[in-house]
Amino acid sequence: MSEPPLKDPAPAEDAEPKPRRARKPVGWSMIVIGALVAICVALVWRRDGIDGVLNILTHDLWLFGEIIPRVLAGCLLGGFIAEILPHDKVSRSLGPESGLKGLLIGTAFGAILPGGPFTAYPVAAALLTVGADFGATIAMVVSWTLIGYGRAVAWELPILGTDFTLWRIAISLPIPVLAGWLGRFVFVRMYPKGEPSE
């Protein structure tokens, strides 16, 4: 008896996760902002003439020059963090299956994260890239916004006093966890198959 022909083995699935889809350089938000800028330019030109428009543009160019190094540093920080952090550990600690522990870790990380938005948002994007889910990342961003120790120590304590600062932080503590849980709840129901397409 002749042996039956051997079947080709099924292609092995790639162990590496699929790379995130590239973001579009021009999205709806960029279009809306561009339209608002054009409207504002027209209004200023009508009221103050071309001199008023050039004065604002000159001031904004100086502001842009001051901000761009911070933006570059924040983006580099986020990129390096995404390469350094181990994906499997981040996914276990902050991923969709991390439960309440992931929300608490995200909240604690956001509370101690130093720096301004040029640091916080690139770090949040890096966490999403390496396996953190929406819930834990939302908890981190909300915690950084509400509890961040840097602003509390540098501004709130000297100006508003210890009692106000401690009570404000104590009242704010549950909010990042609730926001992360709600984000996770909504995300799972809106995107049951995973990450939304860009």
N, C-alpha and C positions, 0 to 999 in steps of 0.2 A: 504493500500500500504506500502510495506517495504521501509525504507529509504535507499538511496544509500550509499555504504560503504564510510566512511571518508578516504580521502587521507592523507597520511603522510605529515606533513608540510615540506616545502623545507628547507634544512639545512641552517642555518643562516651563512652569510659570516663573517669571522673574521674581527673585526674592526681594529686589529693591522696590521701594514704593514708586509709584508714578510721579514724575516731576510735576510741580505746580504749573498750571498754564500761565503763559506770559500775559501780563496785564497790557491792555490797550493803552497806547500813549495818550489818546484823546478819547475820553468817555463823555457821558452825558453831563457829569458835573463840570468838566472842563468847558464844555459848550455853554452851559448856563453862566459860569463865571465870566467867560469871554463876552457873552452878550451883555451882562451887567456892566462890565468895564466899558464896552463901547457906548452904552447909554450914558454912563457917568461922564465919559470924555465929551460927548456931545453936549451935555448939560453945562459942564464947566466951560467949554469953548463958547457956548452961547452967552454965558454970563460974564466971563472974564477974558474971553478972547484967547488967542494962541499963547500969549504970555502966561496966563494962568495954567494952561495945560502943560507947558514946558516946565514951569516951576514945580508942579506936582511930579512930573516924570523925573526931574533931576533929584528931588528928595527921595523918591522911591528907588532910584538906582543906587543911591548911597545906602539905603536901608537893605536893599537886596545884597549889596556887597558885604554888609556886616553879617547878614544871616546865612549866606551860602556856605561859609566854612562850618557852621554848626550843623547845617543840613547834611553836608558831606560827611562829617564825623559821625553823625547819628546813623546814616545809611551804612557806612563802613562797619560801625559797631554791630548793627543788626546782621549784616552779611557774615561777619566773623563768628558771631554767636551761633548763627545757623549752621556753620561748618564745624564748630567746636563741640556743641552739645550732642551727646549721644541720643539718637532718635529713639531707641528702644526704651531708655530710662525716662525720657521726657514723655513718651506716649503712656508709659505705665503710671507716671506721677500726675500728669496733667491731661491725659487723653480722655476719650468719651467714656471709658470704663473706670475712670478713677474715682467717680462718685463724689461724696462730700469731701474726701481727702484732697482731691484735685482742686476743688473750689477754695478750700482753706489755704492750700499752698499758694494758689494764685493770688488770694487776698493778702497773705503775708508778704509775698514777693513784691506786690505792688506798693505795699505800705513802706517798705524799706528801699525801694528803687530810687536812687538819687537822680537829679537832673530834671530838665524840663521836657516839653513835648518832643524835642529833637532826639532825646534819648528814649523816652517811654514808648513811643509808637514804633520806631524801628525794632526795639526789643520785642514788642508784642507781635509784630509781623514775623520776626525770627522764630518765636515760639510756635506760631501757627504753622510755619514751614517744617519744623522738626517734630511735629506730632501732637502739640497741645490742641485741644478742641475749643470751640467757640465759647463754651461756658467758662472754662478756666481762664481764658484770655480776657473775656469780659470782666470777670472778677478782678483780674490783675489791673486792668485799665481803670475801672471804677474805684478800686482801692487806692491806686496812685493818685487819682483825682481828689478823693475825699479825705484820705488818711495820711498821705505822703508826709513822712516825718520831716523832710527838708523844709517844706514851707511852714509846717507847724513850729519848728524850732526857730527858724530865721525870722518869721513874720508874726505868726499868731500868738506865740507865748509873750514876746515883748510888748505887743500892741493890745491884745485882748485879755491877757492874764492867764494864769494856770488853771483856775477853775473853769473858765469858759472853754479853754482848749481841751482839757480832759473830758469834760462832759460832751463836747462836740464830737470828739473821737469815739467815745463810748457809744453814743447814739448812732454814729455812722458805721460802726463795726459790722452789723448784720447786713447792711445794704449791698456791699459787693457780693456776698454769698448769695443773697436773694436774686440779684441781677444776673449772676452767673448761672444759677439754676434756671431762671426764666429764659435766658439765652439758649441754654442747652435744650430746654423743653421745646422752644419754638423752632430751633434749628432742626431737631430730629423730625419734627412733623412737617416742616416746609421742604426739607431736603432728605427724604428717607433713604436715598441711594448714596448719600455722601455729600461732598463739597459741591456747592453750586458752580455752574460753569460761568466763566468770566464773560 
